[in-house]
Amino acid sequence: LISACEKSGQWEQALKLLSDMCSKGVKPDTITYNALISACEKGGQWKRALEVFAEMCSEGVKPNTVTYSALISACEKGGQW
């Protein structure tokens, strides 16, 4: 579902889905966080993408090349790169 939100530019809904997952005891993985970071990137939310990345790391979820690519794209889109 988060990936569907990412593809349709609904970054706020993607964040809500992550919150709902966590409240129900579902632990997000790298793929989940990558989709969320990409959703933030598509929505022009570079700061939120960095916050999601920080949360990902603090939860012990390991980033991969897709994660870093999405972060770079988010920062570039926000004029931060």
N, C-alpha and C positions, 0 to 999 in steps of 0.2 A: 504493500500500500504506500509506503514512504517513497518508493521508486516511482509510483504512478503520480504522486504529488509533485515529485521533482520534475517529471516530464511535462506536467501541466502548469508548472510555475506556481504551485500552491505551497510556498515555503512555510507559511504559518500553520497550515494544516499538517504538514510534515512534522513540525515541532510538537504539535499537539499529539500526534500519533506516537511519537517517541515517549512523551510524558505518560500517555495511556499505557504503553507497553511496560514501562518501568513500574508504574503503580500496580500492575497486575503480575509483577514478578518475572517478566520476560526480559532477559538480559540482551541488550543490543550487541551485535557483532560488528566487525569491520565493514562488512557490506552495508549494514544498516546505517552506520555513521557516514560512510561515503555517500550514500544516497541523500542523506540529510544535508551534508556539506554542499553537495551539488545543487540541492533545492535552494539553499541559501544563496549560492552563487548565481543561479538563474534569476533569483528575486532581487539581485543587487545588494544583498545583505552580507557584505564582506566581514563586518565586525562580528556578526552572529556566527558566520562560518568559523571564524577563529575561536569563538567561545565554544562551539560544538567540538572543535578539535581539542581544546583544552580539557573539556569534559571527557572526551574519548580517552585521552591519555591518563587522566586521573582515575578513570574506571579500569585501567589496566588493559584496554583494548589496543592492540598493536596496529598502528597505521601502516599502509603499504603505498606503493607508487601511485595508485589511483587516488588515495587520500591526498598526497602532496600535490598531485596534478590539479585536483579540484580546489585546493587551497590557493594555489598559484593563480588559477583562473578567477577565483573569487576576488583576490586582491587586485589582479589586473583589471577586472571589470569595475572595481571600485576606485580605480585610479591610484592604488597603493603600491603598484609594482613598477 
